[in-house]
Amino acid sequence: MKLRERVIDLSTHIAALRAEIDEKRTEVVGMERELDSLLNQRTDMPVIPTTVPMVPTISTAPIPTAVTNSNPSSIGDRIKTILEAESDGEYQAEDFEHALKDVSMPSIRAALSRMTDDGIIVRLRRGFYQAKTQA
C-alpha cells in the first residue's frame, strides 16, 4: 500500500470513528435526560446513600450546533455565542470542537484560557466553562 493510500485510508477511518463518537455522545445525552426525567418523577422514593465510583465527568450541556465562520467574528466571539445560548450549561473544550469544526483544539483551548483570564467567561473547575452571569 502506498503512503498516499494509507493516509487516505487512515483519514477515512478516523472520520468514521469521530462520527460514531458524535452519535454515541448524542445517545448518552438522550439517555441521561431520560434518566433525569424518570428520577424527577419518583420524588416519593427514599434516597439510599451509595458509594459512587470516581469516573471522569462529561459535560451536562447540550452538544452545541455548528457555528461556522461565515462571518469574520473571532473564535472568542463564537465561543461566547455558544455559551450565552445556554447560559447555565457547563461546556468542555470538546463541546466547542464539535461546534467549531473549522477551529483546532489548541486554538479553542487558548481562546477559553484567554477569555477566562479576561473575565469574559467563568471556569467552573478544570476543563468546564460557563457564560458569565450578570450580577
N, C-alpha and C positions, 0 to 999 in steps of 0.2 A: 504494500500500500504506500503510495507516495505521500510525502509530507502534506501537500495541499489537501489531498483527500482525507487524511487523518484529521487535519484541523477542521475541515468542514464537518466530518463525522462527529467529532467531539463537540463542536459548537451546536450542532443539531440536537445531540443528546442532552447537553446542558440546558438548552432552551426547553426541551420537553420536560426535563426534571423540574425546572422552575415553574412551568405551567402546572405540573402536578402539585407542587408545594402550594401555589396560589389556591388551587382547588381545595386542598386539604385544609388550608388556613381558613377559607371561607366556610367549609364544612364544620370545623371546630367552633368558629364563632356562632354559627347557627345552632349547634348542639348546646353550647354554653348558654345562649339566650333561652332555649327551650328549657334547660335545666333550671335556670333562674326563675323562669315563669312558673314551673312546677313547684319549686320551693316556696315561691311567694304565695301560691295558692294554699299551701298547707301551713298556715301560721299557728294552727291549733296543736301541732305536734311538739312534744317536748324536745328540747335541744339536748343532745347527748354529746358531751365533750369527747373528742377523739384526737389522737395524735396525727398530725398532718405531716407527711414526709416532705422534706425540703426538695422542691423541684424548681427549675427555672420558671419564672413568671413570664406570661406572654401579655401583650398589650390587650387591654379591655376595650379600646376604642374601635369603632368600626373601621374596616380597611378603607382608606381613602381612595376616592376615584382619581383617575389620572388627571393631572394638571399639566397640560402641555405648555411648551414655551412658545405659544403663538403670539404672545405679547412680550415686550422686552423687559418684563419685570425680573428682579433679581431672584436668586434661589431663596433668600430670606423672605422676600415678599410672598413667594409661592408657598413656603412652609407656613408662614403666618396665616395665609388664607385657609389652609387646611386646618390648622389649629383652631382658628376662630369659628369655623363651621360647626365644630363640636367642642365648645369651649370647656366642658368638664371632662372631655375624653383624655385618656392617657395614651400617648403615642411613643413608639420606639423608632429609631432611625430606619429600621427595616420597613416600617409602615410607609415612610416617606419615599423609600426606594421604589416601592410598588407604584406610588402615585406619580413620582417624578422620574419616569423611565429614562429621560434624556440626561439625567444628572448622576454622576458617580457617587458611590457611597462615601469616599473620603471628602468630597465636596459637601455632601449632606451633613456629615459629622462636623465638619469645620463651621458650616453655617449655624448648626444648632449650638455649638460651643460659643461662637461669636454672639449669637442672639441672647444666649443666657448671660454672658458676661456684660452685655449692653442693657440687660434688664427688660428685653422685649418679650421674652418667654420665661417660663419657670421650669427648672429641672426639679422634678418631684423626688427623684432618687436616681441613682446611677442608671443611665440609659432610658429614662422615662421623662417625657416632656409634656407640657400643657400650656395652653394660652394663658397669658397673664390676665387675671380678673381685675376689673375696675373696682377700686376701693373707694 
